[in-house]
Structure formats: C-alpha cells, structure tokens
Amino acid sequence: MDATGKNLTDGDFCKVIAGTHKGKSGVVRDINTSKTGQITITVVQQNGERFKTLGKNIEIN
C-alpha cells in the first residue's frame, strides 16, 4: 500500500516504487505536507544517504 492510503509515521520502513529514486528503500523521516497537499518525505537509507521523495511514490513495508 502506498503512503497516501495509510497513516504514514516517522520510522516506517519504505520502498520507493516510482520516480527518480525507484528501487531504493529506507526509513521514513521528516514528513511534510506542501501547500498543494502533496506529502513529501525524507528517506534515510541503511548506508546513511538521504533523499527526498513524494509520499505517493513509496510503498510501506
């Protein structure tokens, strides 16, 4: 299930299923909602690398 259909919480493990970072996974951090209503999150990978993506592009595991 993607983040738009579930209550997303800080610390959830997710996999990116669409967008620039497709195939990467990590822990959800820093959840924000933009002025247009889009959910944006920071994902921290196991190696410590961080990237931002949209909530609609992830799947919660």
C-alpha positions as CSV (number, residue, x, y, z in Angstrom):
1,M,0.0,0.0,0.0
2,D,1.3,3.5,-0.8
3,A,1.6,6.3,1.8
4,T,-1.5,8.1,0.5
5,G,-3.7,5.2,1.7
6,K,-2.1,4.6,5.1
7,N,-1.2,6.7,8.1
8,L,2.5,7.4,7.5
9,T,4.6,7.7,10.6
10,D,8.2,8.7,11.2
11,G,10.3,5.5,11.4
12,D,8.3,3.4,8.9
13,F,10.4,1.3,6.5
14,C,9.5,2.0,2.9
15,K,10.4,1.1,-0.7
16,V,10.3,3.7,-3.5
17,I,8.2,2.3,-6.3
18,A,8.2,5.3,-8.7
19,G,10.1,8.4,-9.5
20,T,13.8,9.3,-9.6
21,H,14.7,7.0,-6.6
22,K,12.8,4.0,-7.8
23,G,14.1,0.7,-6.3
24,K,15.7,2.4,-3.2
25,S,14.5,1.8,0.3
26,G,15.0,3.1,3.8
27,V,13.4,4.6,6.9
28,V,10.9,7.5,6.6
29,R,11.9,10.8,8.3
30,D,10.7,14.4,8.1
31,I,7.2,14.1,6.8
32,N,5.7,17.3,5.4
33,T,2.6,18.4,3.6
34,S,3.1,21.1,0.9
35,K,0.7,24.0,0.2
36,T,-0.7,22.0,-2.7
37,G,-1.5,19.0,-0.4
38,Q,1.4,16.7,-1.6
39,I,3.1,14.6,1.1
40,T,6.9,14.9,0.9
41,I,9.2,12.8,3.0
42,T,12.9,12.3,3.5
43,V,14.1,8.7,3.3
44,V,17.3,7.6,5.1
45,Q,18.9,4.6,3.5
46,Q,20.9,1.9,5.5
47,N,24.2,3.5,4.4
48,G,23.1,6.9,5.8
49,E,22.4,8.5,2.5
50,R,19.3,10.7,2.5
51,F,16.9,11.7,-0.3
52,K,13.5,13.4,-0.6
53,T,10.6,12.0,-2.5
54,L,6.8,12.3,-2.7
55,G,4.6,10.1,-0.5
56,K,2.7,8.8,-3.5
57,N,6.0,7.3,-4.8
58,I,6.6,4.9,-1.8
59,E,5.2,1.7,-0.5
60,I,5.2,1.0,3.2
61,N,6.6,-2.4,4.2
